[in-house]
Amino acid sequence: MCSAEPINCFPMLVNILSNTFLRLFNSTARIRVWSEPFYSTQSPEIKSDIFFICLSYMLTLAAGLPPHFAVSSMEDYKVKSM
């Protein structure tokens, strides 16, 4: 019925249980459940925009980390914490 991954099994279990309860109450309606864990876009422009936003964020973060460690080690050296 479903793969071994929990993200796929839970919606399938909800679907089976809800349809079972509907049949117990003699209903003709059916509930359909699907799982799409990640937002998917069909447009390549949106994908490239998201990629460049994430890349610029990571580059900004990478540029800010080395000075943080340098200042931290200089403060430790000043107070002679070693």
ROVO-39064 format. One record per residue: x, y, z of N, C-alpha, C, CB in turn; residue number from 1. Coordinates in nm, 2 decimals. Glycine has a CB too. Layout:
BEGIN
+--------+---------+--------+---------+----------+--------+--------+---------+--------+---------+----------+--------+-----+
! n_east ! n_north !   n_up ! ca_east ! ca_north !  ca_up ! c_east ! c_north !   c_up ! cb_east ! cb_north !  cb_up ! num !
+--------+---------+--------+---------+----------+--------+--------+---------+--------+---------+----------+--------+-----+
!      X !       Y !      Z !       X !        Y !      Z !      X !       Y !      Z !       X !        Y !      Z ! NUM !
...
+--------+---------+--------+---------+----------+--------+--------+---------+--------+---------+----------+--------+-----+
This chain:
BEGIN
+--------+---------+--------+---------+----------+--------+--------+---------+--------+---------+----------+--------+-----+
! n_east ! n_north !   n_up ! ca_east ! ca_north !  ca_up ! c_east ! c_north !   c_up ! cb_east ! cb_north !  cb_up ! num !
+--------+---------+--------+---------+----------+--------+--------+---------+--------+---------+----------+--------+-----+
!   0.08 !   -0.12 !   0.00 !    0.00 !     0.00 !   0.00 !   0.09 !    0.13 !   0.00 !   -0.09 !     0.00 !   0.12 !   1 !
!   0.20 !    0.13 !   0.07 !    0.28 !     0.24 !   0.08 !   0.43 !    0.20 !   0.09 !    0.24 !     0.34 !   0.19 !   2 !
!   0.52 !    0.29 !   0.07 !    0.66 !     0.26 !   0.09 !   0.69 !    0.26 !   0.24 !    0.75 !     0.36 !   0.01 !   3 !
!   0.82 !    0.23 !   0.27 !    0.86 !     0.22 !   0.41 !   0.88 !    0.36 !   0.47 !    0.99 !     0.14 !   0.42 !   4 !
!   0.88 !    0.46 !   0.40 !    0.90 !     0.60 !   0.45 !   0.78 !    0.65 !   0.53 !    0.94 !     0.70 !   0.34 !   5 !
!   0.79 !    0.70 !   0.65 !    0.68 !     0.74 !   0.72 !   0.60 !    0.86 !   0.66 !    0.72 !     0.78 !   0.86 !   6 !
!   0.68 !    0.94 !   0.58 !    0.61 !     1.06 !   0.52 !   0.51 !    1.01 !   0.42 !    0.71 !     1.15 !   0.46 !   7 !
!   0.52 !    0.89 !   0.36 !    0.43 !     0.84 !   0.27 !   0.32 !    0.75 !   0.33 !    0.50 !     0.76 !   0.16 !   8 !
!   0.35 !    0.69 !   0.44 !    0.26 !     0.59 !   0.50 !   0.15 !    0.66 !   0.58 !    0.34 !     0.50 !   0.60 !   9 !
!   0.18 !    0.77 !   0.65 !    0.07 !     0.84 !   0.73 !  -0.05 !    0.89 !   0.64 !    0.13 !     0.95 !   0.80 !  10 !
!  -0.02 !    0.96 !   0.53 !   -0.14 !     1.00 !   0.45 !  -0.22 !    0.88 !   0.40 !   -0.10 !     1.08 !   0.33 !  11 !
!  -0.15 !    0.77 !   0.36 !   -0.21 !     0.65 !   0.31 !  -0.30 !    0.58 !   0.42 !   -0.11 !     0.55 !   0.26 !  12 !
!  -0.25 !    0.58 !   0.54 !   -0.32 !     0.53 !   0.66 !  -0.45 !    0.61 !   0.68 !   -0.23 !     0.52 !   0.78 !  13 !
!  -0.43 !    0.74 !   0.68 !   -0.55 !     0.83 !   0.70 !  -0.65 !    0.81 !   0.59 !   -0.51 !     0.98 !   0.70 !  14 !
!  -0.61 !    0.79 !   0.47 !   -0.70 !     0.76 !   0.36 !  -0.78 !    0.63 !   0.38 !   -0.62 !     0.75 !   0.22 !  15 !
!  -0.71 !    0.52 !   0.42 !   -0.77 !     0.39 !   0.44 !  -0.87 !    0.40 !   0.55 !   -0.66 !     0.28 !   0.47 !  16 !
!  -0.83 !    0.46 !   0.66 !   -0.92 !     0.47 !   0.78 !  -1.04 !    0.56 !   0.75 !   -0.85 !     0.53 !   0.90 !  17 !
!  -1.02 !    0.67 !   0.68 !   -1.14 !     0.76 !   0.66 !  -1.24 !    0.69 !   0.56 !   -1.09 !     0.89 !   0.60 !  18 !
!  -1.19 !    0.62 !   0.46 !   -1.28 !     0.56 !   0.37 !  -1.35 !    0.44 !   0.43 !   -1.20 !     0.51 !   0.24 !  19 !
!  -1.28 !    0.37 !   0.52 !   -1.34 !     0.26 !   0.60 !  -1.46 !    0.31 !   0.68 !   -1.24 !     0.19 !   0.68 !  20 !
!  -1.44 !    0.42 !   0.75 !   -1.54 !     0.48 !   0.83 !  -1.66 !    0.53 !   0.74 !   -1.49 !     0.60 !   0.92 !  21 !
!  -1.63 !    0.58 !   0.63 !   -1.74 !     0.63 !   0.54 !  -1.82 !    0.51 !   0.49 !   -1.68 !     0.70 !   0.42 !  22 !
!  -1.75 !    0.39 !   0.46 !   -1.83 !     0.28 !   0.42 !  -1.91 !    0.22 !   0.53 !   -1.73 !     0.17 !   0.37 !  23 !
!  -1.86 !    0.23 !   0.65 !   -1.94 !     0.18 !   0.77 !  -2.07 !    0.26 !   0.78 !   -1.86 !     0.19 !   0.90 !  24 !
!  -2.07 !    0.38 !   0.75 !   -2.19 !     0.46 !   0.76 !  -2.27 !    0.47 !   0.63 !   -2.15 !     0.60 !   0.80 !  25 !
!  -2.24 !    0.38 !   0.54 !   -2.31 !     0.36 !   0.41 !  -2.31 !    0.49 !   0.33 !   -2.46 !     0.32 !   0.44 !  26 !
!  -2.20 !    0.55 !   0.32 !   -2.18 !     0.67 !   0.24 !  -2.12 !    0.64 !   0.11 !   -2.09 !     0.78 !   0.32 !  27 !
!  -2.16 !    0.71 !   0.01 !   -2.10 !     0.69 !  -0.13 !  -1.98 !    0.78 !  -0.15 !   -2.21 !     0.71 !  -0.23 !  28 !
!  -1.96 !    0.88 !  -0.06 !   -1.84 !     0.97 !  -0.08 !  -1.71 !    0.90 !  -0.05 !   -1.86 !     1.09 !   0.01 !  29 !
!  -1.61 !    0.95 !  -0.11 !   -1.47 !     0.89 !  -0.08 !  -1.38 !    1.01 !  -0.05 !   -1.42 !     0.81 !  -0.20 !  30 !
!  -1.28 !    0.99 !   0.03 !   -1.18 !     1.09 !   0.06 !  -1.05 !    1.04 !   0.00 !   -1.16 !     1.10 !   0.22 !  31 !
!  -0.99 !    1.14 !  -0.07 !   -0.87 !     1.11 !  -0.14 !  -0.76 !    1.19 !  -0.07 !   -0.87 !     1.14 !  -0.29 !  32 !
!  -0.65 !    1.13 !  -0.03 !   -0.54 !     1.19 !   0.04 !  -0.41 !    1.17 !  -0.05 !   -0.52 !     1.13 !   0.18 !  33 !
!  -0.33 !    1.28 !  -0.06 !   -0.20 !     1.27 !  -0.13 !  -0.10 !    1.35 !  -0.05 !   -0.21 !     1.32 !  -0.27 !  34 !
!   0.02 !    1.31 !  -0.07 !    0.13 !     1.37 !   0.00 !   0.23 !    1.43 !  -0.10 !    0.21 !     1.27 !   0.09 !  35 !
!   0.26 !    1.56 !  -0.07 !    0.36 !     1.63 !  -0.15 !   0.45 !    1.71 !  -0.05 !    0.30 !     1.73 !  -0.26 !  36 !
!   0.55 !    1.64 !   0.00 !    0.63 !     1.70 !   0.11 !   0.71 !    1.83 !   0.08 !    0.72 !     1.60 !   0.17 !  37 !
!   0.74 !    1.85 !  -0.05 !    0.82 !     1.96 !  -0.09 !   0.74 !    2.04 !  -0.19 !    0.96 !     1.92 !  -0.14 !  38 !
!   0.75 !    2.17 !  -0.18 !    0.69 !     2.26 !  -0.27 !   0.76 !    2.25 !  -0.41 !    0.69 !     2.41 !  -0.22 !  39 !
!   0.68 !    2.21 !  -0.51 !    0.74 !     2.20 !  -0.64 !   0.70 !    2.31 !  -0.73 !    0.71 !     2.06 !  -0.70 !  40 !
!   0.79 !    2.36 !  -0.81 !    0.76 !     2.46 !  -0.91 !   0.79 !    2.41 !  -1.05 !    0.84 !     2.59 !  -0.88 !  41 !
!   0.71 !    2.44 !  -1.14 !    0.72 !     2.40 !  -1.28 !   0.80 !    2.50 !  -1.36 !    0.59 !     2.37 !  -1.34 !  42 !
!   0.81 !    2.62 !  -1.31 !    0.88 !     2.73 !  -1.39 !   1.03 !    2.73 !  -1.36 !    0.82 !     2.86 !  -1.35 !  43 !
!   1.12 !    2.72 !  -1.46 !    1.26 !     2.72 !  -1.44 !   1.31 !    2.86 !  -1.39 !    1.33 !     2.68 !  -1.56 !  44 !
!   1.24 !    2.96 !  -1.42 !    1.28 !     3.09 !  -1.37 !   1.27 !    3.10 !  -1.22 !    1.19 !     3.20 !  -1.44 !  45 !
!   1.16 !    3.05 !  -1.17 !    1.14 !     3.05 !  -1.02 !   1.25 !    2.97 !  -0.95 !    1.00 !     3.00 !  -0.98 !  46 !
!   1.28 !    2.85 !  -1.01 !    1.38 !     2.77 !  -0.95 !   1.52 !    2.84 !  -0.95 !    1.39 !     2.64 !  -1.03 !  47 !
!   1.55 !    2.91 !  -1.06 !    1.68 !     2.98 !  -1.07 !   1.68 !    3.10 !  -0.97 !    1.71 !     3.03 !  -1.21 !  48 !
!   1.57 !    3.17 !  -0.95 !    1.56 !     3.28 !  -0.86 !   1.58 !    3.23 !  -0.72 !    1.42 !     3.35 !  -0.87 !  49 !
!   1.51 !    3.12 !  -0.68 !    1.53 !     3.06 !  -0.55 !   1.67 !    3.02 !  -0.53 !    1.43 !     2.94 !  -0.53 !  50 !
!   1.74 !    2.96 !  -0.63 !    1.87 !     2.91 !  -0.62 !   1.97 !    3.03 !  -0.59 !    1.92 !     2.84 !  -0.74 !  51 !
!   1.95 !    3.14 !  -0.66 !    2.04 !     3.26 !  -0.65 !   2.01 !    3.33 !  -0.52 !    2.02 !     3.35 !  -0.76 !  52 !
!   1.89 !    3.33 !  -0.47 !    1.87 !     3.39 !  -0.33 !   1.94 !    3.31 !  -0.23 !    1.71 !     3.40 !  -0.31 !  53 !
!   1.92 !    3.17 !  -0.23 !    1.99 !     3.09 !  -0.14 !   2.14 !    3.10 !  -0.15 !    1.95 !     2.94 !  -0.16 !  54 !
!   2.19 !    3.11 !  -0.27 !    2.34 !     3.12 !  -0.29 !   2.39 !    3.25 !  -0.23 !    2.37 !     3.11 !  -0.44 !  55 !
!   2.32 !    3.36 !  -0.25 !    2.37 !     3.49 !  -0.20 !   2.36 !    3.49 !  -0.05 !    2.28 !     3.60 !  -0.26 !  56 !
!   2.26 !    3.42 !   0.01 !    2.25 !     3.42 !   0.15 !   2.36 !    3.34 !   0.21 !    2.11 !     3.35 !   0.20 !  57 !
!   2.39 !    3.22 !   0.15 !    2.50 !     3.14 !   0.20 !   2.64 !    3.21 !   0.18 !    2.51 !     3.01 !   0.12 !  58 !
!   2.66 !    3.28 !   0.07 !    2.78 !     3.36 !   0.06 !   2.80 !    3.47 !   0.16 !    2.79 !     3.41 !  -0.08 !  59 !
!   2.69 !    3.53 !   0.19 !    2.69 !     3.64 !   0.29 !   2.72 !    3.58 !   0.43 !    2.56 !     3.71 !   0.30 !  60 !
!   2.66 !    3.46 !   0.46 !    2.69 !     3.40 !   0.58 !   2.83 !    3.35 !   0.59 !    2.59 !     3.28 !   0.60 !  61 !
!   2.88 !    3.29 !   0.48 !    3.02 !     3.24 !   0.48 !   3.12 !    3.36 !   0.50 !    3.05 !     3.17 !   0.35 !  62 !
!   3.09 !    3.48 !   0.45 !    3.18 !     3.59 !   0.46 !   3.18 !    3.65 !   0.60 !    3.14 !     3.70 !   0.36 !  63 !
!   3.07 !    3.63 !   0.68 !    3.06 !     3.68 !   0.81 !   3.11 !    3.59 !   0.92 !    2.92 !     3.71 !   0.84 !  64 !
!   3.13 !    3.46 !   0.89 !    3.17 !     3.37 !   1.00 !   3.32 !    3.38 !   1.04 !    3.14 !     3.23 !   0.95 !  65 !
!   3.41 !    3.39 !   0.94 !    3.56 !     3.39 !   0.98 !   3.59 !    3.51 !   1.08 !    3.64 !     3.40 !   0.86 !  66 !
!   3.54 !    3.63 !   1.05 !    3.57 !     3.74 !   1.14 !   3.51 !    3.72 !   1.28 !    3.51 !     3.87 !   1.09 !  67 !
!   3.39 !    3.65 !   1.29 !    3.34 !     3.62 !   1.42 !   3.43 !    3.53 !   1.50 !    3.20 !     3.55 !   1.40 !  68 !
!   3.49 !    3.43 !   1.44 !    3.58 !     3.34 !   1.51 !   3.71 !    3.41 !   1.54 !    3.61 !     3.21 !   1.42 !  69 !
!   3.75 !    3.50 !   1.46 !    3.88 !     3.57 !   1.48 !   3.86 !    3.67 !   1.60 !    3.92 !     3.65 !   1.36 !  70 !
!   3.75 !    3.74 !   1.61 !    3.72 !     3.83 !   1.72 !   3.71 !    3.75 !   1.85 !    3.60 !     3.91 !   1.70 !  71 !
!   3.64 !    3.63 !   1.84 !    3.62 !     3.55 !   1.96 !   3.76 !    3.50 !   2.02 !    3.53 !     3.43 !   1.93 !  72 !
!   3.84 !    3.46 !   1.93 !    3.97 !     3.41 !   1.98 !   4.06 !    3.52 !   2.03 !    4.05 !     3.33 !   1.86 !  73 !
!   4.05 !    3.64 !   1.97 !    4.12 !     3.76 !   2.02 !   4.07 !    3.80 !   2.16 !    4.11 !     3.88 !   1.93 !  74 !
!   3.94 !    3.79 !   2.19 !    3.89 !     3.82 !   2.32 !   3.94 !    3.71 !   2.42 !    3.73 !     3.81 !   2.32 !  75 !
!   3.95 !    3.59 !   2.38 !    4.00 !     3.48 !   2.47 !   4.15 !    3.51 !   2.50 !    3.99 !     3.34 !   2.41 !  76 !
!   4.22 !    3.56 !   2.40 !    4.37 !     3.59 !   2.42 !   4.38 !    3.70 !   2.51 !    4.43 !     3.62 !   2.28 !  77 !
!   4.30 !    3.81 !   2.50 !    4.31 !     3.92 !   2.59 !   4.29 !    3.89 !   2.73 !    4.21 !     4.03 !   2.54 !  78 !
!   4.19 !    3.81 !   2.76 !    4.16 !     3.77 !   2.90 !   4.24 !    3.65 !   2.95 !    4.01 !     3.75 !   2.92 !  79 !
!   4.32 !    3.60 !   2.86 !    4.41 !     3.49 !   2.89 !   4.33 !    3.37 !   2.95 !    4.52 !     3.53 !   2.99 !  80 !
!   4.23 !    3.33 !   2.87 !    4.14 !     3.22 !   2.92 !   4.21 !    3.08 !   2.89 !    4.01 !     3.23 !   2.85 !  81 !
!   4.31 !    3.08 !   2.82 !    4.38 !     2.94 !   2.80 !   4.48 !    2.91 !   2.90 !    4.44 !     2.94 !   2.66 !  82 !
+--------+---------+--------+---------+----------+--------+--------+---------+--------+---------+----------+--------+-----+
